[in-house]
Amino acid sequence: MKAQKKLEKRTVRRRFRVRNRVRRSAHGRPRLSVFRSNRHMYAQIIDDSQGRTLVSASTLEPDVAGPGKVAGDCEAARKVGRLIAERAKEKGISEVVLDRGPFRYHGRVAALAESAREGGLKF
């Protein structure tokens, strides 16, 4: 139990460290926040000056994963990246700053980011 609390502390510290670094380097651009769980991927574009979510996408949406499909893999992350880029373009957002949270830029997080770049987002 004690080891788990220590791990949670480190995760929270890493999350805030990354987020603060992202906010300092944003220069007015919205933040593309990525969260992954074992089963799903979530992405939001957030305007930190107003504290509002502008665009969001996740594997919980039926058109992304589909019935009976696995939503926790790289292919689903790519779909979420494409979807978030589409929705951002509709809202007139072209430049964002990537906030990977406590997750390494690897695997599903990298797949989501690369597909968002292919969809037209710049970061």
N, C-alpha and C positions, 0 to 999 in steps of 0.2 A: 504494500500500500504506500509506503514511504517513497519507494522508487517511482511509482506512478505520479505522485504529487510533484516530485522533482522534475519528471519529464514534462508534465503539464506546465510548470513554471517556465521551463526552457522554451517550450513552444509559444507560450504567450509573449515572452520576451522577444523571441525571433520575429513573431508577427508584428509587434509594435516597432521593432527596429527597422524592418523592411518598409512598413507603412510610413514611418516618419521620413525615411530616406526618399521614398517615392514622392511624398508631399512636398519636400524641399525642392526636388528637381522638376516638379510638374510645371511650374511657370504658367498657371492658369488653365492647363489642359485637364480634362476629366480623367478619372482613374478607372482603369479596367481591372476590377477585382475578381480574382479567380478563387473558387473554393472547390475542393474535391473531397468526397467521402468514398467509402469503399464501393458504393453502388451508383453514385451519381456525380455529375459535374455541374457547377453553377458558375455563371459569369454575370457581372453587373458593371455598367458604366455609371460612375457616381461623380456628381459635381460636388466637390468638397466645400466650395465657397457657400453654397446654399444648403448642403447636406441632403441632397435629393438624389434618388436613383433615376437616371434618365432612360436607360435601356437595360433589359435583363433577358437572359435565356438560360435554359437548363435542360437536362436530360429527362426531367419530369414531364415535359411537354410531349403529348402523344405523337406528334409528327417527327420528333427527333429520334426517339428510341423505338417506338412501335411496340405493339403488344407481343409479349413473349421474348423480346430481345434483351440482351445484356446491355445495360446503360453505363457500366463502369469500365469501359475499355477505350482505347485510343481512337477508334472509329467514331464512337459517340462523342468524344471530346472534339474531334474535327468538325462534326456536324454542329455542335454548340458554337464553335469558333466562327463558322460560316454564317450561322444564324445571327450571332451578335453583331457581326460586321454588316450584314444586310440591314438590320434594324437601326444600327448607328448611322448608316448612310441615309436612311429614310428621315432621320431626325437632323441630318446635316452635320454629323460628327465625323471628322476624318482623322484627327490626331488625338491619341490618348497616351497615358502612362500605364505600363503594366505593373499591377500589384499582385505578386504571386503568393503573398501571405507567408505562412511558415513552410510552404512547400518548395522543394527544389525545382529549378527549371529543367525538368526531365520528364520523360514519359507523357502522361496525359496532359500535364500543364503545358509542356512544350508543343504538343500536338494542337491544343486549343489555340495557343498564341500564333503558331505558324499558319493555321487555317484562317485566323482573323486577319493576319497580314495579307494572305492571298486574297481575302475578301475586300481589301482596300483600306483597312485601318493602318495608320502609321504610328509606330512606337519603337 
